[in-house]
Amino acid sequence: MSTLVHYDPFRNFRVLQNEINRLFDRDLDDAAGQMTQWPLRVDIREDEHQIVLKADVPGMEQKDIKVNVDNGRLTISGERMFDDEQHKDHYQRVERPFGRFSRTFQLTNTTDVSKIAASYKNGVLEIVLPKLEEAKPRAIQVQVH
């Protein structure tokens, strides 16, 4: 008795596509030009007084996150370690990202670098970039003669 085997001529192409997708799910480390293990995703909002940047860094301790300002650039970096090295070989799937991350942002010339503040709560890093007083919009009274 013979067995029928389903032949899929595109199987190898799908495997290749999955590998390419996996490769491009990583981001370039802005500082070193190397691949990071996971991309740092951020939300940025702006009003007339400040720019606020929020980044999700779940499962990390505050001491493992670095925020640096140098030469008009803000860099957020750190490393999340794999938390179960003892059973590493027994995992069937690992989807939660770990490893190094880094993201750099060019600051505007309206940012008051001396007043930048960062806080970390419930896995969310918030960085407040206040604007310089002279950069804030102001109303000018028009005199009529």
C-alpha positions as CSV (number, residue, x, y, z in Angstrom):
1,M,0.0,0.0,0.0
2,S,1.5,3.4,-0.9
3,T,1.0,6.6,0.9
4,L,0.1,9.9,-0.7
5,V,2.3,12.8,0.2
6,H,1.2,16.3,-0.4
7,Y,3.8,18.2,-2.3
8,D,4.0,22.0,-1.7
9,P,6.3,23.6,-4.3
10,F,6.3,26.9,-2.4
11,R,7.2,25.6,1.0
12,N,10.9,26.6,0.7
13,F,9.8,30.1,-0.4
14,R,7.6,30.5,2.7
15,V,10.5,29.4,5.0
16,L,12.8,31.9,3.3
17,Q,10.1,34.7,3.7
18,N,9.7,33.9,7.4
19,E,13.5,34.2,7.9
20,I,13.6,37.5,6.1
21,N,10.7,38.8,8.1
22,R,12.4,37.7,11.3
23,L,15.6,39.5,10.3
24,F,13.8,42.7,9.6
25,D,11.8,42.6,12.8
26,R,15.1,43.8,14.4
27,D,16.2,47.4,14.4
28,L,19.6,48.9,13.9
29,D,21.3,50.2,17.1
30,D,21.6,53.9,16.3
31,A,24.8,54.3,18.3
32,A,26.9,51.4,17.2
33,G,25.2,50.4,13.9
34,Q,24.7,46.9,15.1
35,M,21.5,44.9,15.2
36,T,19.6,45.0,18.4
37,Q,17.6,42.1,19.8
38,W,14.4,44.1,20.1
39,P,13.1,47.4,18.8
40,L,12.2,50.1,21.3
41,R,8.8,51.5,20.3
42,V,7.9,55.0,21.4
43,D,5.0,57.5,21.4
44,I,5.9,61.2,21.1
45,R,3.5,64.1,21.7
46,E,4.1,67.8,21.7
47,D,2.4,70.9,23.0
48,E,3.5,74.5,23.3
49,H,5.4,73.8,26.6
50,Q,7.1,70.5,26.1
51,I,7.7,67.3,24.1
52,V,6.8,64.0,25.9
53,L,8.3,60.7,24.9
54,K,6.9,57.4,26.2
55,A,8.6,54.1,25.7
56,D,7.4,50.6,26.7
57,V,10.1,48.7,28.5
58,P,8.2,46.0,30.4
59,G,9.8,43.7,32.8
60,M,12.9,45.9,33.4
61,E,14.2,47.5,36.4
62,Q,14.9,51.3,36.5
63,K,18.6,50.7,37.0
64,D,18.9,48.7,33.7
65,I,17.6,51.7,31.6
66,K,20.0,54.5,30.6
67,V,18.9,57.9,29.2
68,N,21.8,60.1,27.9
69,V,21.8,63.5,26.3
70,D,24.9,64.4,24.3
71,N,25.6,66.8,21.5
72,G,21.9,67.5,20.8
73,R,20.9,63.8,20.8
74,L,18.8,61.8,23.3
75,T,19.7,58.1,23.6
76,I,17.7,55.5,25.4
77,S,19.4,52.2,25.9
78,G,19.6,49.1,28.1
79,E,19.4,45.4,28.2
80,R,16.8,42.9,29.3
81,M,18.2,39.5,30.1
82,F,16.5,36.2,29.4
83,D,15.0,35.3,32.8
84,D,15.0,31.5,32.7
85,E,18.5,30.4,31.6
86,Q,18.1,27.2,33.6
87,H,15.3,25.9,31.3
88,K,16.4,27.7,28.1
89,D,16.6,24.4,26.1
90,H,13.1,23.4,27.0
91,Y,11.2,26.3,25.5
92,Q,9.0,25.6,22.5
93,R,8.6,29.3,21.7
94,V,10.1,32.6,22.9
95,E,8.3,35.7,21.7
96,R,9.0,38.2,24.4
97,P,12.0,40.2,23.3
98,F,15.2,40.3,25.3
99,G,18.7,41.5,24.8
100,R,20.2,44.9,24.1
101,F,18.2,47.9,22.8
102,S,19.1,51.4,21.9
103,R,17.2,54.3,20.3
104,T,18.6,57.8,19.5
105,F,16.5,60.9,18.8
106,Q,17.8,64.3,17.5
107,L,16.7,67.1,19.9
108,T,15.2,70.3,18.5
109,N,17.1,73.5,19.1
110,T,14.1,74.6,21.2
111,T,14.7,71.9,23.9
112,D,15.8,73.1,27.3
113,V,18.4,70.4,27.9
114,S,19.1,71.4,31.5
115,K,15.4,70.6,32.5
116,I,15.0,67.2,30.8
117,A,13.3,64.8,33.2
118,A,12.7,61.0,33.1
119,S,10.5,58.7,35.1
120,Y,9.7,55.0,35.0
121,K,6.5,53.4,36.2
122,N,4.7,50.1,35.4
123,G,7.0,49.3,32.5
124,V,6.7,52.7,30.8
125,L,9.6,55.2,30.6
126,E,8.5,58.8,30.2
127,I,10.9,61.5,29.2
128,V,9.8,65.2,29.4
129,L,11.7,67.6,27.1
130,P,10.7,71.1,28.2
131,K,11.0,73.9,25.6
132,L,13.1,77.0,26.1
133,E,11.1,80.1,27.2
134,E,12.0,82.0,24.1
135,A,10.7,79.1,21.9
136,K,7.3,79.1,23.4
137,P,4.5,80.8,21.4
138,R,3.4,84.1,22.8
139,A,0.8,86.7,21.9
140,I,1.9,90.1,20.9
141,Q,-0.4,93.1,21.4
142,V,-0.7,95.2,18.2
143,Q,-0.8,98.9,18.9
144,V,-3.1,101.0,16.7
145,H,-2.2,104.7,16.3
